[in-house]
Amino acid sequence: MTTTTHVTDLYPTRGATEVVTPRQDPVVWGSPDTPGPVSAGDLQALDRDGFLAVDQLIGPDEVEVYRRELDRLVTDPGIRADERSIVEPKSQEIRSVFEVHKISEVFARLVRDERVVGRARQILGSDVYVHQSRINVKPGFGASGFYWHSDFETWHAEDGLPNMRTISVSIALTENYDTNGGLMIMPGSHKTFLGCAGATPKDNYKKSLQMQDAGTPSDEALTTMASEYGIKLFTGKAGSATWFDCNCMHGSGDNITPFPRSNVFIVFNSVENAAVEPFAAPIRRPEFIGARDFTPVK
């Protein structure tokens, strides 16, 4: 006999109308006096703004190792044919490769690096597992951006993450200029959950990984949020990193410059916040997008 544990939905979304819900969860779950690589001041800034920028998380020699591995993966015909690779609709070039920590031992080592996972454990106050990993490739001359969204809205609706106990890190493998489609975040937006209007189609992930539709905020809601919080654009050298809370409203523009923008993106979730059934979708997304293996990173 199978029993189903009921989990209260703290963050309703994908209904008939947009719904605004104040955040019900902490941002920093770890104790302030718990030792770790993140200073007390940086933890306070993360709590306030929803993000934390690190000027150099990995060194130039390491950047070169990861960039070579990225180039190897995106030029491998076998990887291109894998369902974990997402291709640009127009150029037919690889846009993202998911579950990269399982495809590549080079990136698996990066996930296990204490400079990376140690920060995640400290922020989330527990052991962590990888909910999602991917490399993103934004070649020059027209690579498309990612429209405004909250990751948690999707991870809650379609993957079944119950609480906001999830942190992402984007590590730059090329320089992020203010012109080549860099990450933009609305500071402080992580304190408010915007439940989006509209039901989730079956297999929505197949479309949304190329062009977001379900889970997209309205123009009116985005205008209100941008007016209240402002917008910060992140720039930095290769090897820099941006940590950001799962509920930050963020996006990025197209890259029409000649300068490519590539990064590795890792999502850590607390082992105490393991995914349940989706809160607002007919079926789960595939495990390479939303993990169901909750083994802690060691």
N, C-alpha and C positions, 0 to 999 in steps of 0.2 A: 504494500500500500504506500502511495506517495503522498506526502503532506506538503502543502505550500504555506510558507510563512508570509503573512501579510506585512507589507512595509508601507508606512504612511507616506503619501506623496506630499512632500513639503513645498514642492515647486511646480504647480500646475502649468502646463503648456500644451500647445497644439489643439486648443479648443476653438470655439466660434469667434472669440475676440482676444486681443492682447490683454494680458493680465500682469500687473506689476506686483511683485512680492518682495518685501524686505528680506535681506539675507538672514537665514536662521542659524547659520553655522559660523564658527570662528574662521579667521583667515590663517592665523598662525596657531597650530594645534599644540606645538611643543611648549614645554615650560620655559619661561624666559631665562632661567638659570641653567638650562641644559647645555652642556658644552657642545660646540660644533663650529663649522667653518663660517657660519653667518653671524655677524656681530649683532649685539642687542639693538644698536641704532638702525642697522639694515632691516632687522625684523620689524621694527616699528614702522619704517618706511614702507615695507611690503604690506603691512596691515593697513596703512593709510592709503597707499596709492594702488596696490594690487600688483605691483611689479618690482623687480630688483635687477638693475643692470650691473654686469661684471665686466670691467674693461678688458681683462685677459684671463679667461678661464683655462685655456690651453695655449701652449706656446707655439711659435712659428714652425718648429720641426714637427710637432704633432699635427698642426693644421695641414701640413703637406702630406702626411700619412693618410689622414682622413679624406683629403681632397682626391688623392690618387685612388683610394678605395671607392669613392663616389663615382669618379670617372669610369672605373672598371665596371661598376654595377650598371650604370646607365648605358654602356656600350655593349653589354653582354646580351646577345639575342635570346638566351634562355630566360634572363631576368625580364626582358621586354615582353616575352610571351606569357609570363607569370601573371596571374590575376592580381597580385599584390602591386603591380606597376600600373600607374595611372598616366594616361597619355593626353597631351594637349589636344583639344578638339581641332584647332586650325593647323598647327605646325606638325602634328603627329609626333612630336618629341616627348620623351618621358618628362612628366611633371613631378611625380612623386613615386617613391618606392616604399611601401609599408612593411612593417615587421622586420625592419632592417637589422635589429639586434639578433634575430634568429637566422637571417640570411647570411650575415657577415660576422665572423668572429672579431674582426677589427672594431666594428661598432658595438659588439657585445662587450668588449673590454672597456669601451668608453662608458657604457651604462654602469658597469661595476666600479668605475673609478670613484674613489671617495670624494674627490672634488665635486663630483656630480651627484651620486646617490647619497652622499653624506649630507649635502644641503637639503635634499628632498626629505630624508628621514627627520632632520632637525625641524623643518618647517611643518611637516605633517604629524610629528610626534609619535611615530610608530615605524615599524618595518613597512617597506613599500614594495609594490610590484609594478611592472611596466604595463600600463593600460593600452598604450599605443606608442609605436616609434615609426619614424619615417625620415627619409632624406627628401628635401624639397629642392628642385632645380628650377631656377628662373633665368634661363638664358636671355641674352639681350635681344633687342629688336622684336618685342611684342609678346613676351610671356605674360599670360594673364594673371591678375591678382586674385585675392580672396576677399569676398564681400564681407561687410560688417556682420559679426556674429559673436555669440558667447559659446565657447566650446562646451561648457557644462549644459547648456540648453539641449544640445544634440546628445551628449553623453548620458544625460538623464532621460531624455525622451526615447532615444533609440538603443542605448546600451544598458540602461538600468542602473546607473550609479545613483545611489540614494541621496548622498550628502556631498556638499562642496568640500571635499577633503582630498583634493587632487591638484597637483602643481605641474606646470610644463616648463621646459627649458628649450630655448632655441639657441643653438651654438652656430655662430657665423663661420663658414668655411671660405667665404670671399668677403671683400670689404662691403659694408652696407653704407652706401652714400645716401644723401637726401633725395636722390633722383632715380634710383634703380629699384623702386618698388618695395621699400622697407616696411617693416612692421609698424603699425599705428595702434595705439591703445588710448582709450578714454580713462584717464586717471581717476580712481574712485568709483568707477562704474561697477566694480566687483561687489559692491555693497547692496546692489539692487538687482534682483532677478527679473528679466523681462520674458514672460511667457508669450510665445509667438502664436499667431492665429493660423488656423488651417491644419487639417489632418495630415498625417504622414503616409505617403503612398507606400505600397509594398515595394521592397528593393529600392527604396529611395537613395540608398548610398551610391548606387551605380551612377546616378545623375549628379548627386550633390558633391561628389569628389572632384567633378570637373566644373560644375556651376551650381552654387548653392541656391535652393529654392525654398523647400520646407525648412522652417526654423529661421527664416529671414525676418528681421525686424522691419516695421513699417518706416516710411520716410518721416512720418510725424514723430514717432518714438525716437528715432535716431537724431532728429533735429533737437528735440527736448534734451536728450542726454548729452549731445555735443555742446549745447549751450550751457548746461550745468557743469560738465566735467572738463570740457576742452579736449584737445587731441594732442598726444605726444608722438612724434616720429622718432624711431630709434635708428641711430647710425653707430658705426663702430668698425674697428679693424677686424680682419679675420682672426678668430680665436676669442673674440668677445662673446658674451652670452647675455640673454635676457630671460630671467625667470618670471613667470606671470601666473597669477591665480586663474583657476579654471573658469571663473565667471566674468573675467574682464571682457568688455566689449572691444573687439579688435578687428583688424582687417589689414589689407595691403593693396596697393595699386598695381597696375600693369607696369612691366619693365620695358619701356621703349628706348632705353639707352643701349649703347654697345656693351655695357658692363654687366656681366652675369652676376646673379645673386643666388648663392646656394647655402643651405644650412641643414644641420641635423636637428631633428625635433623629437624630444623624448617626453612622454607623459607618465608621471609617477602617481599612483593612487595608493592610499593607505590600505593595508591588508584588512583593516577594520571597516572598510567601506566597499567591500567586494560587490561586484555587479549582481543585481537580481534581474528579474524579467523587465523588459522595457516599460517605462511609465506611459509612453504615448506613441507607440508604434506597433504594428501588427506582428512583427517578427524581430528577432535579434539581428544585428548586423553581423557579418562574418567575424571570426575571431582574430583575423589579421588586422582588423580595424578596431575592434573592442574586445580586449582579451578576456578569456574565461579561465585562464591559468593564473591563479593568484599566488604562485610561489614567490616568496620574498627574494629580492635581489640580494645576493651575498657576494 
